[in-house]
Amino acid sequence: PPALVITATKPAETPVPAQAATSVDDFNSEILTNDDILRQMRRQSGLFQRCYLSHIHRAQAKPGETPTTGTIMVAFTIESNGKVSEARQLKSDFKDKTLNSCVLEVVERTTFKGFNGKPVPVLEFPISLQ
């Protein structure tokens, strides 16, 4: 089956909250890093793969009407409890609304480790499907 590739580049615009240590306990606080975000998104690859395979089956019924490879750019916020909020699609190479919705649902259901600090906005996260 076609492979799912979540782009390994770390978006330069993805800020990681700075943790100002104000007490000894703050030095032990967990933060969420870009690597944590990338690792957890890669763990969702099986779910992204299902979305993509469904797209391939729909595309075979309409050859030439829809691309079979491309990138979906998403943005989302990770709350301190690890849950995703404000997930949205920024752009997509795919006209398949079902594929775009499926990918966005996977992002919305992804749970990251909890951390201390303010919510982390992920301004751009590319998901490449090929």
C-alpha positions in Angstrom: 0.0 0.0 0.0 1.0 3.6 -0.4 3.2 5.0 2.4 2.3 7.9 4.6 5.1 10.4 5.2 4.7 13.0 7.9 7.2 15.6 6.9 10.1 15.4 9.3 11.0 19.1 9.1 10.2 21.0 12.3 8.2 24.1 11.4 10.3 27.1 12.3 7.2 28.9 13.5 6.2 26.3 16.1 7.0 28.0 19.4 7.8 26.1 22.4 6.8 27.8 25.6 9.6 29.2 27.6 9.6 28.0 31.2 10.7 30.6 33.7 11.8 28.8 36.8 10.6 30.7 39.9 11.1 27.9 42.5 12.9 24.6 42.9 9.7 22.8 41.9 9.6 24.6 38.5 12.9 23.1 37.5 11.2 19.7 37.5 8.3 20.9 35.3 7.6 19.0 32.1 7.6 21.0 28.9 6.4 20.0 25.5 9.2 20.1 22.9 9.1 20.2 19.1 10.4 16.6 19.2 7.5 15.6 21.5 5.0 17.0 19.0 6.7 15.4 16.0 6.9 12.0 17.7 3.3 12.0 18.7 2.1 13.0 15.3 4.2 10.2 13.8 2.4 7.8 16.1 -0.8 8.7 14.4 0.5 7.5 11.0 -1.7 4.4 11.0 -4.8 6.6 11.3 -3.5 9.0 8.6 -2.9 5.9 6.4 -6.5 4.9 6.7 -7.7 8.3 5.6 -5.3 8.2 2.7 -6.1 4.7 1.5 -9.8 5.6 1.5 -8.9 8.6 -0.7 -6.9 6.3 -3.1 -10.0 4.1 -3.5 -12.2 7.1 -4.2 -9.5 8.6 -6.6 -9.4 5.3 -8.6 -13.1 5.8 -9.4 -12.4 9.2 -10.8 -8.9 9.0 -12.5 -7.3 12.4 -13.2 -9.8 14.4 -11.1 -7.9 14.3 -7.8 -4.2 14.1 -7.0 -3.0 10.9 -5.3 -0.1 12.6 -3.6 0.3 15.9 -1.8 0.4 17.7 1.4 -2.2 18.9 3.9 -1.0 21.8 6.1 -2.7 21.9 9.5 -2.5 24.2 12.5 -3.6 23.5 16.0 -3.1 24.3 19.7 -1.9 21.9 22.3 -3.5 22.6 25.7 -1.5 22.0 28.9 -3.5 18.8 29.6 -2.3 17.4 26.2 -5.6 17.8 24.3 -5.7 19.5 20.9 -7.9 22.5 20.4 -8.5 24.9 17.5 -7.4 22.4 14.9 -7.8 23.7 11.3 -6.7 23.0 7.8 -4.6 25.8 6.4 -4.2 24.4 2.9 -4.4 21.1 1.0 -3.2 19.8 -2.3 -6.3 17.5 -2.2 -9.8 18.5 -3.3 -11.1 15.5 -1.5 -13.1 17.0 1.3 -13.5 13.5 2.9 -9.7 13.1 3.1 -9.2 16.6 4.4 -11.9 16.1 7.1 -10.5 12.7 8.1 -6.9 14.0 8.5 -8.2 17.0 10.6 -10.2 14.6 12.8 -7.1 12.5 13.5 -5.3 15.7 14.5 -8.2 16.8 16.8 -8.2 13.4 18.5 -4.4 13.3 19.1 -3.4 13.6 22.7 0.0 14.8 23.7 1.7 14.5 27.1 0.5 17.0 29.7 2.9 19.8 30.5 3.2 22.9 32.7 2.8 26.2 31.0 0.7 28.0 28.5 -1.0 26.3 25.5 1.4 25.6 22.6 0.2 26.9 19.2 1.5 24.8 16.3 1.2 27.4 13.5 2.0 25.0 10.6 2.4 21.3 10.5 2.7 19.6 7.1 1.3 16.1 6.6 2.6 14.7 3.3 0.8 11.8 1.7 2.4 9.8 -1.0 
